């Protein structure tokens, strides 16, 4: 089986553009269709489907089929909600019949030929916040009734990579400049991924609740600290571990798991970026 993911960009505005409505003219699919006209919101959908590629062409599914299905079903549904119901909970909207169910049904004939199905639809409402519907294995047009929400946060912290069990020379050889005795700093970006069963506005695990939990358990105790010195999790004299990005992701996951569960969610994983090019994910 192969998993194919397609990103479809679009704008939701308060009026139709000259191309004739929410479907729009597909003149710049990279930037987004429908295009931005006046004030509005720019969104991205990530649609993932799995199945068996054609043995001759190597294609699993023509990406144009995914684009047409998205622009014929879920995108107009989102745009209509944007205009008429601006306070709709995004996770709840994904579970409405005209959204993911309609998209999966539109793709079903093409996917059936490849023993395929839609597995997830992730709606990126901003560069930092997204909601994701997990599709049911039993049917292409059914949802499990759970939604994954992701939000990104930032902290600034210093650390030094140094293991007492290694000699100074071995530490320098292993960690290079990251073994600088005075330490060095990063602007860490943290993204918890939380599964909310049932999906929708009735859940106690809202975006606001997630932000409050992360603020209390990650940002307040770790922001603008020297991890090796100020935090017992990374202080070897207090039973801590080396503050690699891998260990930081694990520590943050373990600190958030209980509070997220108490708020009605399930923490799937936590990703931490120490630079734009380097990240680690720890979780289920």
N, C-alpha and C positions, 0 to 999 in steps of 0.2 A: 504494500500500500504506500501511496505517496500523499503528503499533505501539501496542498497548494494554498497560499495566502495572497489575496489581492487587496490592495488599498484603494478605496474609492473616495475621492475628495469632492466636497460640494459645499455650497453656501446656502444658508437659510436666510431669506430676507423678508421684508414686510410687504413686498409687492412683486408681481410678475415682471420679468425683464422682456425685452423686445423679441426674444426668441420664442416666446409663446408659452410661458408658464414654468411650472416646477421641473418639467423634464429637461428644458433647456436645449441648446444646440451644442453638440459635443465638439467644440472647436479647440478646447484646451483642457483635455482630461487630466493633464499633470497638475494644473493649478486648481481645477475643480469645476464640475458641471452639476447643477446650475452655477453660473458665475455670480460674483458679488455685485449687487446693484444697490447703491445707497448704503444705509447702515444694515448690518446683519451679523451673522455668526458663521465662521468657517469651521467645518467639521470634517472628520475622516472616519470612514468605516473600514475595519479590517475583517474580511470574510475568509474563513478557512474551510476548505472542503477536503475530504480524503477519498481515495479510490485507487483504481488501477489504470495506469497510463495505457494508451493504445500502443501495442507492440511495434507497429510500423512507424507511426509519426512521433512517438514519444510524448504526445500530448495527453494530459489527463482531462483538461477542460479548457476550451478557448476562453481567454480572459475577457473577451468581448461579451461572452454569454453572462459572465458574472457581473460585468458593468451594466448590461441591459436589465438584468433581473433586479439589481440594486436600485437603479434609477426608475424602474417601473413599479416598485413595491415599497420598500422600507424608506427610501429617501423622500418620496412625496409624503409618506406618513409622518416623518419627522418634521418636514417643512410645514405641513398643515398644523401640527401641534405647536410648532414655534410661533405661528401666527395667531392661532386661536386659543391655545392653552399654554401660555408661557411659563406657568408655575408647575407644569407636569413634571413629576419625578422621572429622570431619564431611565432609571432601571425599570420602573413600572411601564414606561412607554415601550421598551424592548419586548415586553411580554404581552402587549396588546396584539390582537389577531392580525392587524394590518402591517405588523413590523417583521420580526424574525420568522414567524410562521408563514407569512405571505412570501417572503424571500425564499425560504426553503421549498415551498410548494412550486414556485416559479422555476426553480432550478431542478426539481425532481426528475423531469423527463430526460434532461441531458445527463444528470448524474447516474440515472438508472443504467444507462448503457455502459458505464464504467464501474458498476458496483460501488457507487460513491454516495456520499451524504455530506451535508453541511455539519460541521462540528462546533463552530464558534462564530459569534459576531461581536466584535469589539468596536464600540463607539467612542472615539476620542473627542471629548467635548472641549478640551484644551490641550496644549502640549504636556500638561502635567496631570490631568484628571481624565479617567476613562471608566466606562462601565462595559461589562462583557457578559453576554448570554451564552451559556453552555447548552449545546443542542443534545437531544436525547438520542442514544444509540439505537433505540427501538424504532424510530421513525424520523424521516427527514424533516417533517413539519411539526415536530413536537418538541417542547422545551422541558428540561428537567425541573424548571421552577426555581432555579438559582441564578444569581447574578454575581459576577466578580467586579469589584470596584478597586481602582488603583488611584493613588494620589502621590505626588512627589513632594519631598521636603528637602531642606538644605540645612546643614550645620557646618561650622568651621571648627576644626580641631587639629591639634598637633599630635604626632606620634613618632616613636623611634622603633624600628624593627631590630630587635636584639634578643637573642635567646641565651640565658645564663649558662645553659649546658654546653654551649659552644665557646671556643676560645675567641679572643678579640679578632684574631686574624681570620678565623673561620666565619665569624659574623660579618666582617667586612667583605669577604669573598662571596658570601651568600647574598647579602642585602645591598651591597654597594653604597651609594649615597644615602639610601634610606636608613643606613646604620649610623648616620651622623650623630655624635653624642649629644648635641643640642636639640636633636629632633628636627622635624620639618612639618609643614602644614598642608592640609587639603580642604577644599570646600566639598564635603561629602554630600551626595544626593542620595536620598533614601526613598524607596518606593515599596510600601507594603501592598500586597494583593490580598484582598479580603473577600471571601465568598459569603453572600447573604442568601440564605434559603428563602424561597418564596418570592424574592425580588419585589421591590415596590416601596411606596411611601410609608407603609405601616410598620416597616422594620425599625427597631431601635438603633441598629447600626447604620446610621446615616453618614454622609460625608462630614458633617459638622462634628459628629461624635468621634469619627476616626481622627479628625484633625486634633480634637481635644486629647485623645489618648496618646497620639504621637507627641504632642507638645509636652504632656506630663511625663511620659516614660522615656523619651528619646531627646527631644530638643532641650528641655530645661536641664536635665542632668549631664548632657554631653556637649552641648554647644559651647564653643570658646573654652575648651579644656585641653590639657595635655593628657592624652589618654593613659599613657604609662604611669603618670604621676597622680592624676586626680581621680581616676576611676579604678576601683578594685578589680573589675573584670579584666583589666589589662596590666595590672601591677603584679609582677611575679612574686613580690614579697607578701602579697595577700591572696595568693592562689590563682592569680590571673593568667591570661594567655597572651601570646604575642599579638599585637594589634594589626595583623594583616587585614586586608579588605575581606578575605574569606572569614576570618574570625569575627570581624565587626558585623558582618551580615548575620552570622549565627547568634551572636550576643543580642543583637537588636530583635531578631526573630523570637528568641526565648523571652525577652522582656515584654514583647507585645502580645504573645499568644494568649496569656491569661486574661488581660484586660479586654482584648477583642472578643474573646469567647463570652465574657461576662456581659458584653454589650449586645450580644445576639449574633455575632459573626463568627467566621472561621478563618484564621490566618493561613492562607495557602503558602505564601513564601514572602521573603523580603529580599529586595535587590538593593545593593549599595554600590554606587559609583564613586571611586576615589579620583578619577579623571574622566573626561568624556570617552576615553578609549578603554578604560579598565573598570570592570564591575564584577561583582560576585553575587550569586543568588543562593539563599539557604531556605529550605522549607520542607514541605511534605514530600 
